[in-house]
């Protein structure tokens, strides 16, 4: 019986061990299954994304092939663009055009002969052909042919023709011939401007088109400001005043004690004077731009114009334009991250008023600031007058301040009186005499009791009487020391009060003396600003 029990127990242990091994194997298999499932899901997601991208690329490739078939019928328009690009490449022989422009236009040799004579097949309704013929004629000096071709191109699309001739002549360095077309490309400005109008605005300010170009954009900006509705002009004047008020404003107040910096009557005139001085400095920084240096080979204007020209030419005819734009989109899908199409010339360039305000206060170009200054002279003059008036207000004869917790009226010669604050300080540090009398009473009672108990031979009561007498004496001494300390503290506090009021009065007097000089500089700054504004 004993052997059977031992055998059964051993078999049970073996069975439990096998069960544990099987359970562990199941858990291991389950973990591996979950891990494999996770990796499989990730791989499937990656594969799905790749397959989806490949599918979209394939669809885009097929659509692009169909588009090219459709665009093949525009072979004459493509030939016009090809010849136009050839003409534009020839413009790069001008030494004033920077190297980047020559690279962009794939320039020909410097010693190329004259501009090529074009013989383009006409594409009805497409403006580029006659515009390119007009440009070629202008470069050859054939004014009659240029006028005829330009008139035909303008009849088909006046805006693009004017822009093409303006940019191309500027790239060629023929600024004088570009100015008449500039007047059409940069018409009277509205509340917003296009991308190319802003570029021309900047180029004119920086002298790319010479003095005629500067005069033209200045006239356009002046017309825009003058034609603003009254409410809009008032709002813009406030915006300019806020911009002016947000600059400077802490020049003379830093010398004042901290307690006086919270006095608007003292700090506001100095802050307004500092703002007026900063406004004058802004204007003076722009004055050298009144005589811009002649355009050189490193100017950015022609390079920007070359990019705009490429965009304008590659835009295609009216029937081609949607197909060309779609081809750009498909090419981006196929090439997965290809360069985006260039910014359209007629895309939004910004709000005119915001750009003008930014040129005046936020920009770093003196030429643009000078234009903004001349266009917004009315708002500048109003702000200068307002700041000068505020900065010239007389300072108060006396100021109300709180020193050491007490209100005082202080003038340049000091406070009216410090008697009341000094009395208040004495009251704060005063101590009563009751504790003194209590200590003396305890001492007297203790001494009397001590004598009586000693005479009666009561030693225990004598000790108690001695303790009472000693306690009363200690209390009287401590109270006298506390009263002396309080008196000393009161004296020190009154000294601080007098010293601080004297410092405030001295600072006030010095500030008033500086203010007299400040008033003189305010008048000079205002007169200088109004002189600059004409």
Secondary structure, 3 states (H helix, E strand, C coil): CHHHHHHHHHHHHHHHHHHHHHHHHHHHHHHHHHHHHHHHHHHHHHHHHHHHHHHHHHHHHHHHHHHHHHHHHHHHHHHHHHHHHHHHHHHHHCCCCCHHHHHHCCCCCCCCCCCCCCCCCCCCCCHHHHHHHHHHHHHHCCHHHHHHHHHHHHHHCHHHHHHHHHHHHHHCCCHHHHHHHHHHHCCCCCCEEEHHHHHHHHHHHCCCCHHHHHHHHHHHHHHHHHCCCHHHHHHHHHHHHHHHHCCCCCCCHHHCCHHHCCCHHHHHHHHHHHHHHHHHHHHHHHHHHHHCCCCCCCCHHHHHHHHHHHHHHHCCCHHHHHHHHHHHHHHHHHHCCCCCCCCCCCCEEEEHHHHHHHHHHCCCCHHHHHHHHHHCHHHHHHHHHHHHHHHCCCCCCEEEEEECCEEEEEECCEECCCHHHHHHHHHHHCCCCHHHHHHHHHHHHHHHHHHHHHHHCCHHHHHHHHHHHHHHHHHHHHHHHHHHHHHHHHHHHHHHHHHHHHHHHHHHHHHHHHHHHHHHHHHHHHHHHHHHCC
